[in-house]
Amino acid sequence: MAGAAPRVRYMAGFCCPLGGLAASKPRVLCHKTEVFLSTGRELVYVYDQEGGLLTAAFRFPDQVWHLELLAPRRLLYALCARRGLYCLSLDRSGRSRSTSQDDRDSEDSDQPCPVITVDPDACVLPDAALCAFTVLDSLLVTLVQGPARWKMQLFERPSPGEDPRPGGQISEVELSTYTPPAGVPGKPAAPHFLPVLCCVSPSGSRVPHNLGGSGGFSLEDALFGLLFGADATLLQSPVVLCGLPDGQLSCVILKALVTSSSAPGDPNGLVKILHHLEEPVIFIGALKTESQAAEAAENLLPDEDVHSDCLVALGHLGRMLAIKASWDESGKLVPELREYRLPGPVLCATCGGGGLVYHSTPSDLCVVDLSRGSTPLSAEQPDEGPGGLPPVLCPASLNICSVVSLSASPRMQEGGTELLALSAKGRLLTCTLDLESEMPGSARMTAESAGRKIKELLSGIGNVSERVSFLKKAVDQRNKALTSLNEAMNVSCALLSSGAGPRPISCTTSTTWSRLQTQDVLMATCVLDNRSDFSLDQGWTLCIQVLTSSRALDLDSACSAITYTIPVDRLGPGTQREVTLPLGPGEDGGLDLPVTVSCTLFYSLREVVGGALAPSDSEDPFLDECPSDVLPEQEGVCLPLSRYTVDMLQCLRFPGLAPPHTRAPSPHGPPSDPVATFLEACREPGGQLAGPTSLRAEYLPPSVASIKVSAELLRAALEDGHSGVPLCCATLQWLLAENAAVDVVRARALSSIQGVAPDGADVHLIVREVAMTDICPAGPIQAVEIQVESSSLADMCRAHHAVIGRMQTMVTEQAAQGSSAPDLRVQYLRQIHANHETLLREVQTLRDRLCTEDEASSCATAQRLLQVYRQLRHPSLVLL
């Protein structure tokens, strides 16, 4: 049976929502060559199988939940959600209703057939609570969703040629209680699973019933009497079977319900519960299981019914009920009831010839055979007596997936079955199944075929196991990527929401001088400290960018910067990672100050997400290649941590401060030429080598710059950490706070100090108190003068720039605290400002002149330019 090879033919495609069609609502009905189809939305289509085209499409005001066709009268009944029951005459609908092209929307704009808008007058039974119905020739049975109970109502149908609206209500009866689904107050919510109604007639009844779906069928008298009792058999009354979403399968005798309004007694006693599946009932049908079924079917006239001998009901989760008349051990005819468990969830089902039941799951379309039952239990019964049901059902796969609606086509072929199927993607298919050679009723499996079958099953198990292994690996990778993304989101939110307060993840930078081989090197140590509750794992990188000289002050300028990238691997909460890197001097022996060290955390989306969506294991045959547009456009996320500036005051070294017994050798300057080293070693004791640096230091005056600051301003800024310390000493300690020698300076209470720059030149810092007498009319202002001296003009400028930077930060912080300045002589300040403006204009003129003069004239210009710069470095102003 597993080898049955269906021949699938695509007929038409219909629009469906994203994610595909949902089960329970779509319907497919077939009558002769016409197919009536609903996708569960507003449109109902009519498809001609012979012509292979759509002939019409009916637009209803809301979703269509159920269809039934009354074939002799060419009437199509449709249940419209929250509207009621509509009736369309297929012979007159094309002539009486029409629509324009402008009324089409995105769902029907591609349909090649006319879209006919259903007139509101076609609603023959308006009822927003109507959930199911079935139609007989003279009766209409409906199922209504009440406040707490299901209610079955019976209406009289009009005769042919009359108004299709049903007559008055004949009777009604309440079924089991239920829990109403949550919805908007005053508006009933749509049930997830719809009830199933169908009409069952005895074999001797002449009540015609509609075709398609589970609308109606007839049962053999033996089974009909056993199920519904002697009253239904004597009255030859049709019986309505009702399968509810809670799993209850019940029945009501129609003729008894018709007379219940005039007869005494409780009408609810007419409801008989046959079984309870304990899961939503999605299909009720009947089929012929006896061996004479094939011969009987061949001898039937086209309009003659097949009397089924087995009743079938299916639940959504795969529980199947089969009921059949059978002989017990005492020779008595009793109903045989069996429950089977099929693969679920079941989306739809239908009954075919030969005792076959077809049911669809999301992954496959399967068939089970109920005709392979046991022989009659009583040997005294004739061979033509009814046999039993099979003890176990083995579903056979037809290798068709995602079918949401099924219908057996009346065009039966010899030895086979034709099914009409609607897939979840909106495709109408015909499935021709030739099962005669694949499912012989009496054939026995040989040892050779059993061995071959076992090998095939083992091979399939191995393939499935391999696929599961690959898919599990892919799922693990994506779960790991999702966990990493969640951690990255938490870290980003923690850093961005910290504001000016302490950051949960920080990076601190410090500098120190180290001896590497024959050269002193300034080293920067960056410590990444994770004080958050999150871990930094895969995808995180610490980026350290080093900008030198004036480029460090302008991040927007185009410059070549050195960037170090350090992968962060498993930095858990409460742990640190330390990175040490050289800042200089470079190969030329120079160190351009200031140097800015910027620390940034970088999270690589390409590494984490791209690795999960496009795994590196290219040998994986089960994973589809990830399209490039799914990968993230951005490389990653940058989270700035810190920006640290290294200036001249931090790089100064003070060899004279060390005690004699621990004094280190003098700092070495840049590596010298081998010839100079040889001459230095060979010169006489007490002699001097006349190099450019020593000549400048001996014969030229040092370059000097100064800045004056109000003593009151300094006391206010330094009062917290320098109480009891002379102001000049406290100021020098504050300037060298980030230098390694600050502890010695603090211990000796120094107010002036001489250090060595990275290039070996001397730098002298002098802090002294002065009185400014010309600024304030109330008297002299006590100030502190900070003077920088160096034999190197460049080193003096760098040290002066570092002092000014600290002063700017201090003034800004004090101004934020509301400090006020004393009364000043405005005219005197204006005069000083004018003098400075004059000097600045002269600087610009001299610099322009240097560009045009020859070498002889430019010497005097340069001398004057240096004099002007010297005046500018000694302003007569004071910071207040």
N, C-alpha and C positions, 0 to 999 in steps of 0.2 A: 504493500500500500504506500510505503514511503517513496516508492519509485514512480508514482503517478506523475506524468509530465503534463502540466496544463499548457494549453496554447492560449496566450493572452493577446488580445487585440485592442488597441486604443481606438476609441470612437470619437470622443469630444472632450474638451477641457472647459472648466467653468471657474469663475473667479472665486477665490477663497481668501480669508483673512490671513495675516501673518501668523505663522505657527501652525497653519493647516486647519481643517475642519474638525470640530469637536464631535464626539460620538453622541448618540441618543437622539439628536435632532434631524440629521439628514435622512432622506427617504428616496427609494427607487422603486417604482411600480412599472410593471410591464404588462401590456395587453396587446396580443397579436404582434404587430410590428411597431407599435408605439411605446415609447418609454417616457414616463412622467417622473420628473426628478426635482427634488428640493435639496439645497445645500444647507438648510437651516437658517437661511437669511430671507430676504424679502421676495426673491424671485423663484418662480416655479417654471421649469423648462419642459418643453415637449420635443422629443427627439424621434425622428423617423429612422428606423434601423435599415430599411431597404434603400432609402435615398441617401442615408449617411449624412443627414444634416438636421439642424434645429429648425423646427417649423413655427414655434411660437415661444414666447416667454411672458408670463403673467406677473405683474408687480402687485404685491399686497402691501397694506399699510404698515406691517410689522413682520417679525420673524415668523416663518411657517414651521410649525412643530410636527405636523402629521398630515398625511395625505391618504385618501381612500377613493377608489374609483368604482362607481356603480355602472358597470359596463353595459348592461342592456339599455340603459337610458342615456348613456354618454354623458354622465354627470360626474364632475370632479369635486370632491369635498376637501376643503383645506382648513386646518385649525390654525388660526393666526393668534400669535401670542398677545395676551392682554386685550384682545379685540373680540374674538368669538369664532363662530363657524361660518365659513363662506362656501357657497355652492356655485359652480360655473358649469354652464351648458357648453360642451365642447363643440356642438354643431352651430351655435349662434354667437359664441364669444368673439370670433373673428369679425363678424359683421356688425355687432352691436357696440363694440368698444374699440377704441383706437387711442393712439398717443402720438405726439409729435417728436421729432428728433431732438428738440431743445430740452425735453424733459429727461433725457438720459443723463446718468451720472457716471462716475468712474467705474461702477460695477458692471453696467450693461452697455457701455459705449463701444465695446469691442464685439458685441453679439451681432452676428449677421442676420438675425431674424427680428421681426417686429416685436417690440416690447409693449405689451397690452396692460394698461393700468386698470386694475380691478375696481369696478364701480362700488361705492359704499352700499348701494342697494343690494349687492350680492351677498351681504352679511345676513344669513338667514336666522342665526341665533346669536345675538350679541351677548357675551358674558365674559367679563375679564378674568373670572376664576376658572374657566373651562380648561382642562388639562388633557383630556382624551375623549375619543368618541369612536363608535363603529356604526355602520349603516346596514340595515336590512331592507328588504323591498318595501315594507310598509311601516317600519319602526326606525327610530333614531335613538341610540343609547349614548348618553354622555356621562362623563365623570368630572365632578366639580370639586375644587379645593375649597373646603369650608374653613371656618375659623379654627376648628380643632379636629374635624373628621372629614373623611372623604364621603361624597354624596353621589350616588348613581341616580340619574334621572332618565325617564323614558318618555319620548315624544312620538306623536303620530306623524308619519310622513305622508305628504299629499300624493294623490294619484297622478299618473302621467298626464301632462298637459296642463296641470294646475300650477298655481304659484308654488315655487320650491320651498317657501317658508314652512317649517313644520307647524302642525296644528297645536292645540293646547297640550299641556303636560298631562300625561296619563297617570304616572305614579312616580314615586321616588323612594329610595332606601339608603340608609346610612351604613357605611362600612367602618373599618377599624379606625381608632384614633391615631393621631400622628403629631409630631412636633413641628409647627410651622417654621419654615426658614425665615431668617432675619431679613427684613426689608424696610422700605420706607413706610411710616405709618399711613394707613389709608390706601396703600397700593400693594397688592399681593406680590411677593417675590417669586420669581420664576424658579421652579424646582430644578435641582441639578439633574435628576433622573425623572423622566415622565412615566406615568403609569402605562400599562399595556392592557388594551381591551381587545377581545376577539369573540366571535360568535361561533358556537359549536352546535351542529344539528345532528340528529340521528339519521341513520342511513335511509330510513323510510320517509323522512320528511321531504316535502316539496318546496320548502322555503328556499328560494335562491339566495345566494350570498355573494358578496363582492369578491373580486379577485385582488391579488397582490398583498404584500406585507404579511401581517398576521391578522388579516381582516376576518376570515372565516374559513371553516372547513367542516367536514362531516366525519363522524366516528361510527365504527361498526356498532351494531345494537348491543352486543355483549359488553363491550367496554363502556358504552354510553350509559347502560343501565347500572353497571357496577359503580360508576363515578357519581351519577346524579340522581339515582333512585328510581323507583317504579313510577312515581308521579310524572316525572319528566318523560319517561318512556311511553306511558299510556297517553299522555297529552300530545305526544309527538312535538314537544315544545323545544324551540331553540334555547340554548343556555349561554349566558354571557360569562366568559372567564375574565377575571381581573387580576393582573399582577401588579402589586404596589411597590413603591420604592423601599419600603421596610422589609420586603421579602415575602409578604403574605400573598398566597394564591387562593382566591375564593371564587365562588360561582353563584349565579342567581338565575332561577328558571323564569324565563320571560313571561310565559302565559300566567304563571302564578303571580308575577309582579303586576301584570295588567289588571287582574281581578282583585288585587290586594286592597285597593281603595274602597271597594264595596263590601269586602269580606271582613268579618271580625278578626281580631287578633293583632299582634304586633308585627308590622311589616318587616322589621329588622330580623325576624326569625327566618325570613326567606334567604338570608345570606348563609352560605355554607363554606367553611374554610377547608380547603382540600389539603394544603400543606403550607409550610413556612420555610423558605430558603435561607432566611437570616441575612440576606444581601439583596440589593435592588434587582428586581425582575426586569430583564431587558428583552426577553423573547418568549413567546408562547406559540407552539406549532404542533403539527401532527404529521405522521408518516406511516407508510405501509412497510412492515418488517417481515411478513411471511414470505415464504419462497414462491408463492403463487403471484406475488405482486407484479413481476415482470410480465407474465402471461396476461394477467387481468388488465394491465395498463395498455398492452398492445391491442386488446379486444374492445377497449372503450371507444365510444363515439367522441367526436371532438368536444361536444358540450356536456359530456357526462362526467360526473364527479367521481373521484377515487375515495373510497371509504377507508379511512385510516384505522389502524389497529393499535396505535401507540401515541400517547400524548407526551409532549416534551416541553419543559420550561427551563430556561437558562438564567443564571444570576450573573451579575457584573463581575464578580471575583472568580468565576469559573465553576461554581457549583451547578450541576445539571441534574434535573429530575426527569425520570422516564417512568410512565405508568402504562401497563399493558394487562389485558385479561389473560390469565394463565390457570392451569390446573394445579390444585394442591395435591398432597399425598392421598387425600381421601376421595379424589376424583371430583371435587367441587370447583366450580369456576370462581376464582377470586381475583381481585386486582393485585397485580405484582408491582410493587413500587421500589425503585432503586435510585439511589443517589450516587452520582459520579463526580470526580474532581478533574476538571480540565485546566489547561494552562490559562491564566488570566493576566490582566483584566480582559474580559470579553467586550468587544465594541459592538458587534452585531452578529446575527446568525440567521440561517434559513434552512429549511428542510428540502431535500432533493429526493429523487427516485432511488429505489434500491435500499431503502432504510438508512440513507446517509444524512448526517447533520453537518453542515458547514458553519464554522464559527471563526471570527476574526479577532486577533489580538494586535497590539501595536507592532509586533515583530513578525507575525506570520498569519497566513490563512490555513486553517487545519480542517480535516474531515474525520469524523468518527462513524463507525458502522454499527448500527443497532440491530441489523438483521442476522448477525452471527451469534445468535443466542443458543440456549440449551434446547434439547429435545423436550417434548412434553413430559411432564413429571409423572404422569400416570400411564402405565403401559397399556391399560385397558382402553384408552382413548384412541380414536382412529388417528392415522398419520396426518390427516389434514387438520387436526386440532391445533390450537394456538401453542406455540413454543414460548420459552422464557426469554428473558433479557440476558444479555451477556454480563458476566460478573465484573468484568473490567473492560474499560475502553482505552484503546491505544490511539491517540491522535496522530494522524499522518500529515506531514507538512506539504503544502502546495507551493511553497517558496514565493508567496505574494504577501507583501506587508502593507500595513497601514490602510486597510479597507474599513470604512466607517459605515457602509450600508450595503446590504446584499439582497438579491432577489433571484429566485430560480426562474429562468426563462421558460415559457411554455413551448418553445421550439426545441423539444427533446430530440436528441439524436440517438441512433441505435447504439446501445451499449455505453452511452455516455450522458453527460449532463452539461447544460450551458448555464452559467451564472452571469448575472449583471452585477457589477461591483462599482462603487464610487470610492475613490481613494481619498486620503486626507488632503492631498494636494488638488482636489477638485477634478480628477480625471475619471471619465466614464469608461469602463473596461468591460469586455466580454471574455469570460474564461471558459474555454471548452475543455472538459475533462473526459478523457477516454479511460475509464477505470475498469472496463470489462476484463482486459488482459492482465491488469495490474492487481486486481482484487478478486481472484476466483474464490467462489464461496467454499469449495470443498478441497482446494489444493493444500497440500501439506508441505512445509518447508523441509527440504532435504538437508543432509549434513553438510554438503558442499556449499549450498546457498546460505546456510546458517553461519558457516565459518567465514564466508565472504562478507556476510552482513556484519559479523562481529568485527572483522578487520576494518570495514568502513566506519563502524561506530567508534572504534578505538582511534582510528586516524582522525575522525572528526573531533573526538575528545582532546587529542593532542593539539590539533589546530586551535581549538577554542582555548585550551590552557595557555598556549603560546600567545595568543591574542590578548588574553586576560593579563598575562605577565607584562606585555608591552604597554597595554592601556593602563595598568596599575602604575607602571613606572612614569608614564606621562601624567597621570593624575597626581602622583606624589610630587613631581616637578612643579606642576601648576599650583598645588596646595602650598608648597614651599615658597613659590613666588608670591602668592597671595599673602602669606604670613609676613614675608619680607616687605611687601608693599604696605601692609597694615602698620608694621613697625616704623617704616619710613614716614608714613603719614603722622603717626604719633610723635615722632621726633621732630618733624617739621612744625607741627602745631605747638609743641612745647617750646621750641626755640623762637618762633615768631610771636608767641603770646607772652613771652617773658618781659618784653618792654625794656625799661631801664633797670629793672631789678636783676638779681643774680640769675645767671643762665644755668639751666640744668646740665648743659654740655658746654664746656669752655675750653679755651686753648690759651695758655699763658706762655710768654716768651721772655727769656733772659739771655744775657750775653756774658762771655768770659773769654779771656785770652788763654790759648793753649800753645804748647810748643810741638810743632810737627816737623820732624827731621831737623833742618837747620833754620827754620823760619817760624816766627811767631804768627799765629793765625787767630783772628777773631771768630769765635764759634757762637752760634745761636742755638739755644736749646728750647724746643717747643714741647710743652706737656699738654696732651689731650686728656682732659679729665671728664669722665662720664659720671655725673651725679644724678642722672635720671633713672627712671624705672625700666628703661628699654635697653635692648642690646643693639650694638652696631655690628652687623654681620656681613653677609654677602652683598656686594654692590656699593659699599661705602668706601670712600677714598678721602684721605686728608691731603689737601692741596696747599702747599706753602709757596707763595710767590715773593720774590725778592726784587725790589726796585731800588736803584741806586741814584745818588746825587740829587739834582733838582727834579729829575723825573719822578722821584718818590713823592713829591709834593703835588703832582698833577697827574691823577690817575687817568684822565681823559687823553693825555698826550700819547702820541705814537712812540713807543720805545721798545727796546728789546729787554725783556725781563726773564729772569731765570725762575722756572716753576718746578718744584719738586712734588711728586705724587707718591704717596705712601698708602698702600692698601690697608684698610682697617679690618682686621680679622678677629672676630669674637671679642669685642670690647664690651664686656658685660657691665651691669650697674655697679658703681663703686670702684671701678678699675681705671687705670691710667695707661697711657702710651707715650713714651718719650722719644723724641726725634732730635738729633743733633746734626747741624749742617754748617759748613764754613761760609762766612760772609766776606772774607778778604784777609790780606791784600791779594790782588790779582797777580797775573803773570808779570805785569809791568811794575809791580811793587807798590802800587797806589791803592788807596781805599777811599772811594768817593762817598763822602758823608753829606747829608744823612742817608741812611738806608732804611727802607720801610719793609717790614715783614708782615705779609697778610696771610692769615690762616682761614681756610674755607673747607667745609665739609661738602663733598660731592657724592650724590647718589646716582648711579648709572641705571637708568631705565632700560637701556638697550641690553645691558648685561643680564638683568634679572628677568624682565618681561620677555625680551627676545629669546633668551635661553629656554624659557618655558614654552613659548608658542612655537619656536622652531628649534627643537632639540638637536644637539650635535650628532646624535646617533643616526646617521644616514641609512643604516641597514634596517631600520624599523619599517617593515612592509605594511603596517596597519595604521600608521599615523599619516594623515594628509599633510602635505606641505603647507605651511602657513603663508597666506598671501602677504606681500610686502606692505600693503596698506593697513594691515592690522597692527603692525609694529608701531611703537610710539614714534612720533615725528621728532620730539626733542631727545637729545642725547641723555639728559638727566636733570637733576635739581641741585642748585647751588645754595648752600646755607652759610653766609659769612659768620665767622666766629670772633675774630679779633684782628686788630691792626696795630702793630707795634713799630715805633720809629726809633732807630738807633742813631744817636747824634754824637758830636765830639765829646760832650761831657761824660758820656758813658764809656767812651773808648780811651780816655786818658789813663795813663799808668803813672804811678808815683813810686819809683824805686827808692827814693830817699826816706820814705815813711817806714820801711821795714827795719826791725832791730838789727844791729850789726851782726850778731851771730846767725841771724836767719835771712839776712839781706840777699836777695836774689841778684844775679848779674843784671846789668843794665839791659833794658829791652833792645833787642836787635832791630835795626831798621831793615829796609828791603835788602834782599840779597845783592851783594856788591860784585863788581867785576873781579875776576881772578887776579888780574894785574894789580888792582887797588888793594886786594887782600895781601898780596905778596909785599907790596911797598909798605903797608901798614905793619907787617910783621918784621920788616928789615930796618925800619927807621930807628934812629938813636933814642935812648930813653930821654924823655923830656922834650923831644922834638915834636912838631906838629905837621900833619899832612895838610897842605893848603888845598883842600877841596872847595867846591862851590858853596856847600852848606856852611862849612866852618868860616869861610871868608865873609859870607853874609852875616853870620852871627857876630863876627869880630868887628867889622868895619861899618856896618849899617845899623842905624837905630832900630829897635823893635817896633813892630806895628802895634798900635794901641787902639782900643775901642772901649767905650764906657757907657753905662746906662745908670740913671739915678731913679730911685724908687722911694716913695714916702715911707718913713719909718713907721708911721701909724698903720699904713696899708700892710706892711710886712708883718707887724705884730698881730694884726687881726687874722692874717692868713696862716701864721705859724704858731699861734698860741696853743693849739691842741697838743702837738707833739714836741714842742721845744720850750716848755715853760721852765724858767730859771736859767736859761742859757743866754749869754750875751747875743744881742741881735745880729751882729756881724757873723759870729760863729754859727748861729742858727741858720742864717741865710746861706752860708757856704755849705752846710750840711744838707740843706734843702736842694741846692743846685746839684750836688753829687749824690743824691739819694739813690740813684740807680747804678752807681759805680761801686765796684767791689771794695774800694778803699774807704767807703763812708764810715765804717766802724772805727777805723784808726783816726780819721778826721774828727769824729765825735769824741773819741777818748782823749785826744790831745787839745780839744777846744781851739782849733785853728781858725783864723780869719783870713789867711792867705796861704796859698799853696802853689808849688811849682810841679808841673807834670810833664809827661812826654807824649806827643801825638803819635798816631800809628806810623808816620813816616820818619820818626826820630827827632823832630823839632820840639823845642821847649815851648810850653804854654804856661803862663803865669796868671793865676787868678787872685785878685786882691779885692777884699770887701772892707770898706771903711765907712764911718759915719761922717756926713758933711751937713752944712747948714746952707739952705737956699734963702738968700736975703732979699732978692729983688722980685719975688713972685707974689707974695702975700702982703697986703698993706698992714696987717695986724702984727707982723713980725716975721722973723726967719722961720722957715719950715725945716724940721729935722728930716733928713733923708739918708739913704744908704746908697753909696756909689759902688757899683760892681765894675771892675776894670779888668780887661782881658789884654794880655801882652804876649806877643810871640814873635820870634825871628822869622817865621813863615807867614806871609800875608794870607795865604790860603787857609792855614790852620787857625789864624786869628779870626778870619771871617766865619769859619765853621763854628768855632766856639762862641763867637758873638751871636750867631744865628740861633744856637741852642739856648743861650740865656734868654734871648728875646722871646723864643717860643714858650718857655716856661712862664715868663712874665705875662704874656698874653693870656695864657690859661688862668693864671691867678687873678688878673684884673677882671676877666669875664665872670669867674665864680664870685668874686666880691661884689661886683655890680649886681648880680642876681640877688644878693642879700640886702640890697637897698642902701649901700654905703654912700655917704654924701661928701662932696669935696668942699674945702674951705673957700672963703672969698679970695678972689685972685685979681691981679692987676691985668685987666683985659688988654689995655693998650700995649703993655709990655709984651704980652703973649702974642699980640698981633704983629709986633715988630719982629719978634723971633721967628714967627711963621713966615713973614715976608722975606727975612734973610735966608731961611731954608729954601724958599721957592726960588730965590735968586741963585743959590748954589746949585740947585737941581737943574735949572736951565743952563748954567755954565757947564755942568757935567755933560749934558746932552750936546752942547756946542763942541766941547773938547773931543768927545767921542766921534762926532761927525768929522772933525778936522783930522783925526788920526787916520781916517780912511783915505784921505786925499793927499796928505803931505808926504814928502820924501823922508828917508831915514834920518837925515841930519836935523830937520825941523821937528820931526815927531818926538825926538828925545825931550826937548823942552816942553812940548805939549803933554807928554806923559808925566813929567815931573809936576807940572801944574795940576794935572788930573789927580795925582796922588795926594797933593796938598788939599785939594777940595774934598776928597773922600775922607781925609783925616779930620777936617772940620765937621763934616757930617756925622762922623762917628763920636763926636763929643758934643752932643746937643746941650743947650742950656735949659732944657725942659726936664720935668720930673713927673714920674707916674704917681698919680694921686688916687 
